[in-house]
């Protein structure tokens, strides 16, 4: 049997989940390209030169111009009809929630993108303070550990739920369309 039933719908196999992830990565890449272009225009035409950022300013920029907007975009897409990110729509998947879908989606996507944020934190810290500091090692290890745990959970669990899904009370299922 290639899928199990949850909430009266089928849990997809890994192939559609991976295709969905690939489409979502392209979507995120396009969002980041737009941010980069807008930032470049702002720097060139408004500021006139590249500003010198502190470590804290770089952390805040990375957080509020990449991670937070992506969490919000994905939370809105997956927390309201049709309850699917760009990639899930393309692969006919959707997210179902046990409780409030917007709250669950915010929890799910915050957890899903947390390794990315920790990766930013470690890399920026390494660039400013060296790649041999405790801060760098801690957040790098945390980022990689969470990413590996999420991937293994999706591969090993029969319902393919990762930590974010468990905390949010959500499951990715085949769309009824």
Kinemage of the C-alpha trace (Angstrom):
@kinemage 1
@onewidth
@group {chain A} dominant
@subgroup {mainchain}
@vectorlist {calphas} color= white
{ca unk a 1} P 0.000 0.000 0.000
{ca unk a 2} L 1.500 3.328 -1.061
{ca unk a 3} L -0.479 5.595 1.250
{ca unk a 4} L -2.468 5.531 4.439
{ca unk a 5} L -5.730 7.263 5.214
{ca unk a 6} L -5.970 10.151 7.650
{ca unk a 7} L -8.906 12.517 8.163
{ca unk a 8} L -10.777 10.574 5.456
{ca unk a 9} L -8.201 11.482 2.803
{ca unk a 10} L -5.047 9.880 1.482
{ca unk a 11} L -1.602 10.789 2.773
{ca unk a 12} L 0.616 11.167 -0.309
{ca unk a 13} L 3.758 9.180 -0.922
{ca unk a 14} L 7.173 10.843 -0.848
{ca unk a 15} L 7.331 11.606 -4.600
{ca unk a 16} L 4.551 14.243 -4.644
{ca unk a 17} L 5.919 15.696 -1.380
{ca unk a 18} L 9.373 16.058 -2.955
{ca unk a 19} L 7.925 17.585 -6.136
{ca unk a 20} L 5.972 20.031 -3.988
{ca unk a 21} L 9.141 20.917 -2.086
{ca unk a 22} L 10.996 21.549 -5.354
{ca unk a 23} L 8.248 23.897 -6.625
{ca unk a 24} L 8.224 25.684 -3.259
{ca unk a 25} L 12.012 26.141 -3.436
{ca unk a 26} L 11.635 27.787 -6.850
{ca unk a 27} L 8.863 30.002 -5.462
{ca unk a 28} L 11.089 31.048 -2.535
{ca unk a 29} L 13.979 31.668 -4.929
{ca unk a 30} L 11.776 33.978 -7.026
{ca unk a 31} L 10.690 35.852 -3.882
{ca unk a 32} L 14.311 36.291 -2.815
{ca unk a 33} L 15.293 37.497 -6.298
{ca unk a 34} L 12.550 40.143 -6.086
{ca unk a 35} L 13.831 41.236 -2.650
{ca unk a 36} L 17.386 41.370 -4.025
{ca unk a 37} L 16.355 43.494 -7.029
{ca unk a 38} L 14.319 45.893 -4.868
{ca unk a 39} L 17.186 46.148 -2.356
{ca unk a 40} L 19.696 46.808 -5.138
{ca unk a 41} L 17.488 49.533 -6.607
{ca unk a 42} L 17.086 51.091 -3.145
{ca unk a 43} L 20.836 51.043 -2.496
{ca unk a 44} L 21.800 52.371 -5.934
{ca unk a 45} L 19.157 55.050 -6.385
{ca unk a 46} L 18.198 56.087 -2.850
{ca unk a 47} L 21.334 55.555 -0.755
{ca unk a 48} L 23.864 55.937 -3.566
{ca unk a 49} L 26.355 53.543 -1.936
{ca unk a 50} L 26.506 50.245 -0.118
{ca unk a 51} L 25.996 50.832 3.625
{ca unk a 52} L 28.207 49.143 6.205
{ca unk a 53} L 26.037 46.919 8.389
{ca unk a 54} L 26.818 45.676 11.883
{ca unk a 55} L 26.358 42.023 12.785
{ca unk a 56} L 23.042 42.801 14.516
{ca unk a 57} L 21.787 44.841 11.538
{ca unk a 58} L 22.693 42.007 9.169
{ca unk a 59} L 20.846 39.516 11.402
{ca unk a 60} L 17.747 41.728 11.420
{ca unk a 61} L 17.861 42.276 7.654
{ca unk a 62} L 18.151 38.535 6.989
{ca unk a 63} L 15.306 37.813 9.387
{ca unk a 64} L 12.850 40.514 8.344
{ca unk a 65} L 13.524 40.553 4.604
{ca unk a 66} L 13.735 36.831 3.927
{ca unk a 67} L 12.610 34.462 6.677
{ca unk a 68} L 9.658 36.369 8.188
{ca unk a 69} L 8.030 37.268 4.832
{ca unk a 70} L 8.346 33.665 3.626
{ca unk a 71} L 6.813 32.374 6.872
{ca unk a 72} L 3.918 34.834 6.470
{ca unk a 73} L 3.371 34.023 2.773
{ca unk a 74} L 3.398 30.269 3.373
{ca unk a 75} L 1.246 30.581 6.504
{ca unk a 76} L -1.424 32.529 4.619
{ca unk a 77} L -1.323 30.134 1.633
{ca unk a 78} L -1.500 26.997 3.783
{ca unk a 79} L -3.794 28.439 6.448
{ca unk a 80} L -6.599 29.529 4.121
{ca unk a 81} L -8.377 27.852 1.199
{ca unk a 82} L -7.132 25.929 -0.723
{ca unk a 83} L -4.763 25.216 2.225
{ca unk a 84} L -1.758 24.713 -0.019
{ca unk a 85} L 1.527 26.410 -0.815
{ca unk a 86} L 2.489 27.089 -4.426
{ca unk a 87} L 4.200 23.697 -4.664
{ca unk a 88} L 1.342 21.833 -3.024
{ca unk a 89} L -1.144 23.389 -5.461
{ca unk a 90} L 1.004 22.274 -8.400
{ca unk a 91} L 1.164 18.693 -7.064
{ca unk a 92} L -2.468 18.546 -5.889
{ca unk a 93} L -1.682 18.374 -2.190
{ca unk a 94} L -3.136 20.313 0.716
{ca unk a 95} L -2.679 20.711 4.459
{ca unk a 96} L -5.432 19.732 6.877
{ca unk a 97} L -5.492 20.938 10.482
{ca unk a 98} L -7.105 19.617 13.641
{ca unk a 99} L -7.784 23.103 14.995
{ca unk a 100} L -7.584 26.687 13.790
{ca unk a 101} L -5.955 26.536 10.349
{ca unk a 102} L -4.261 29.959 10.439
{ca unk a 103} L -2.772 29.389 13.876
{ca unk a 104} L -1.715 25.866 12.906
{ca unk a 105} L -0.232 27.122 9.656
{ca unk a 106} L 1.787 29.778 11.471
{ca unk a 107} L 3.179 27.162 13.887
{ca unk a 108} L 3.865 24.712 11.042
{ca unk a 109} L 5.674 27.216 8.855
{ca unk a 110} L 7.618 28.829 11.685
{ca unk a 111} L 8.953 25.400 12.613
{ca unk a 112} L 9.548 24.495 8.958
{ca unk a 113} L 11.674 27.595 8.297
{ca unk a 114} L 13.421 27.696 11.676
{ca unk a 115} L 16.477 25.739 10.412
{ca unk a 116} L 16.848 28.342 7.644
{ca unk a 117} L 16.823 31.145 10.226
{ca unk a 118} L 19.351 29.323 12.403
{ca unk a 119} L 21.520 28.856 9.301
{ca unk a 120} L 21.389 32.607 8.652
{ca unk a 121} L 22.273 33.323 12.248
{ca unk a 122} L 25.291 31.035 12.224
{ca unk a 123} L 26.594 32.200 8.842
{ca unk a 124} L 26.251 35.905 9.612
{ca unk a 125} L 27.883 35.390 13.002
{ca unk a 126} L 30.709 33.500 11.336
{ca unk a 127} L 31.241 36.264 8.795
{ca unk a 128} L 31.515 38.952 11.485
{ca unk a 129} L 33.052 37.089 14.421
{ca unk a 130} L 34.721 34.030 12.918
{ca unk a 131} L 33.609 30.516 12.157
{ca unk a 132} L 35.152 29.196 15.347
{ca unk a 133} L 32.861 30.825 17.927
{ca unk a 134} L 30.440 28.981 20.203
{ca unk a 135} L 27.534 30.993 18.743
{ca unk a 136} L 28.402 29.871 15.208
{ca unk a 137} L 28.801 26.213 16.155
{ca unk a 138} L 25.635 26.123 18.257
{ca unk a 139} L 23.329 27.611 15.625
{ca unk a 140} L 24.986 25.746 12.759
{ca unk a 141} L 24.556 22.445 14.618
{ca unk a 142} L 20.974 23.344 15.557
{ca unk a 143} L 20.150 24.243 11.952
{ca unk a 144} L 21.599 21.042 10.522
{ca unk a 145} L 20.152 18.825 13.269
{ca unk a 146} L 16.631 20.194 12.803
{ca unk a 147} L 16.868 19.850 9.028
{ca unk a 148} L 18.028 16.233 9.300
{ca unk a 149} L 15.348 15.415 11.892
{ca unk a 150} L 12.625 16.903 9.647
{ca unk a 151} L 13.816 14.971 6.600
{ca unk a 152} L 14.098 11.704 8.522
{ca unk a 153} L 10.652 12.174 10.061
{ca unk a 154} L 9.084 12.675 6.626
{ca unk a 155} L 10.898 9.624 5.250
{ca unk a 156} L 10.403 7.261 8.214
{ca unk a 157} L 6.910 8.102 9.480
{ca unk a 158} L 4.030 6.433 7.655
{ca unk a 159} L 2.039 9.663 7.742
{ca unk a 160} L 5.123 11.661 6.543
{ca unk a 161} L 4.618 14.319 9.233
{ca unk a 162} L 7.571 16.362 10.486
{ca unk a 163} L 7.958 18.157 13.814
{ca unk a 164} L 6.133 21.271 12.547
{ca unk a 165} L 3.144 19.156 11.485
{ca unk a 166} L 3.000 17.430 14.859
{ca unk a 167} L 3.142 20.714 16.805
{ca unk a 168} L 0.579 22.338 14.483
{ca unk a 169} L -1.773 19.343 14.404
{ca unk a 170} L -1.514 19.233 10.614
{ca unk a 171} L -1.107 16.611 7.921
{ca unk a 172} L -0.335 16.973 4.217
{ca unk a 173} L -2.892 15.018 2.196
{ca unk a 174} L -3.922 14.535 -1.423
{ca unk a 175} L -6.279 17.267 -2.533
{ca unk a 176} L -9.872 16.269 -3.213
{ca unk a 177} L -9.827 18.104 -6.551
